[in-house]
């Protein structure tokens, strides 16, 4: 069985567009690790999540993922609270940042780990827009305090790279690996 080690509705939706049959088993890994460098954080967390679930399902194939937003060297993970979301959205307003999504696919026979980068430029956000967006609750469970799928708020000016990567699962790269492994 193929297992997605995540309870993210966005990852489930993206993976469903690639394959029909998979199980969702969220990992128990604490995502609030801050001592790692930004270049390693998403890959290390993806690997930890995959291995956490693989330890419980050693005869299956497990996909672990993690997404971070990097702005001027600072990691913007999921906001701690509304004030943290406000801080992130104000910082990203009108600026460029990087979204890194890493995934690890493991089984008893192999391990594949990749990190995919997308570059994002935000529109200028008014304080009113930031407050309305935060009031929806949507920013609270997303790296960088935003969801690219929340297009009714017009947050994004430009994306270079995979849109699905910004959502949390770089489907284009993942499909190549899943085909090589004869999973799809």
N, C-alpha and C positions, 0 to 999 in steps of 0.2 A: 504494500500500500504506500502511496505517496502522502506525506504529511506536511502541512504548512504549520510551522511553529509560530503562529501569530493569531491574534484575534482581531486584527485590523480589518474592518469591513472593506477598505480600499484594496488591500492585498488580496483578500478573498475574491473580490470582483474581478481584479486583473487576472489572477490565476485561473478563474472560471472561464475567461475568454481564451485561455491557452489549452486547458484540459478540463475534462468533465468530472473525473473521479478522484477525489482527494479528501483527506480527513484534516480537520483543524484541531490542533492540540497546542494551546498557548504555552510558552515557556514560563518558567518561574524566575528568570534572570532579572535582576534589578537594573533598569536602564539608566539610573541616575548616577552612573560612574563618571567622575569628573577628572580623575588623575591621569587619564591617557591623552596623548596628543590627538588633535583633531584628525590627523591623517590616518590614525589607527582606530579611532573609537568605533566607527560604524562597522568596520570589518571584524574587530574583536567582539563586539556585541552580537553580530550576526552569527559568528562561530559559536559563542557561548550559548546562544539560544538554540542553535541546531543541536549541539551536543547535549544540552539539558533534556531536550525531547528525545533525542536518539538513545539516551541512557534508559529511557522507559520503553522504547520501541526499537530494539537493536536489530530486528529483522526487516525493518522498513527503510524507506528513503525519506530523509527529512530535509526540509528547506527552512533555514533560519534567515531572517532579514533584519536590517536596521537602517534607518534613515536619519541623517543629521543635516542641519543647515549650518554653514560656516560663513560668518560675516566678520571681516577684518580680523581673522584669526580666532575669533570667539565662537564657541559651539553654542548654537541655539537648539536645544533639544525641546522636549515638550515643556510648556510653561508650568511653573510651580503654582501660580495663581493668576488672577486677572491682572494684577499690577505687573507681573513678569511678562504676560502676553502684551500688555500695553507697551512696555519697554522694548520688546522685540519688534513689534510692528512699527513703532516710531523710528527705530534704528534702520529697519529695512526700507522704510518709505523713501522712494526716489533713488534707491541705491542698488548696486549689484551684489549678489551673494552666490554661493555655491551650494548645491544640494548633492550630498553623497549618499547613495544607497548601496549597501553591501549585502551580498547574500552568500550563504554557504549551503551547499548540497552535500549531504553525507549519507553513506550506506556502509555496510560492512566491507564493501569492495573499493570504495573511492571517496575522495573529498575534493570538491571544486569550490573555490572561493573567488569572488570577483567584487570589484567596487566600480560603480558607474557614476560619472559626474555629469551634472547638468548645471548650466549657468542661468541665473534668473535675474531680471531687472524688474524692480517694483515701480509702479506708478507712485506719484506723490499722494499720500494719504492724509486726508483732513482728520482733525481730532474727532469730529462728528462721525466720520466713517469708521474710524478705529473703535469708537464706543459702540456704535451699532453692531459692528462685526463681533466684538467681544460679547455683547449681550446675547448673541445667538448661541454661545457656548461652543461653537465650532472650533475656535483656535485652541481649546484647552487640551485636546488629545493629539496634537500634531506638532512635529518638529518645526521650529521657527514660528509657531503660533499662527500658522495659516494652512489652508488647504487650497491647492490650485483648482480643485473642482468647485470651489465656492465662487464661481465666475460672476454671480450677480453682484459681487462687491468690487469687481474690476481692480483687483490688487496687482495683477501682473501686466507689465508693459511688454516684456520680451522673454522668450525662453530659447536657449541654445542647448540642444540635447533632447533627451527623452522626456516627454510629459509624464509618462507612467513612472519614470524614475522619480520625479518630483512627488508623485502620489505615493510612492513607497515600494514599487516593484518594477525594475527595469525589464519589462516583458520582452523587448526585442533581443537583448543579450541573453536573458534566461531561456528563451525559446531555442536559441542555438545550442546551449548546453544540454537542455532536455532532449533535443533531437540526437545529439552526439551520444547520449546515454541510452537511447532508445526508450525513453520514458513517454515521449509523445511521437 
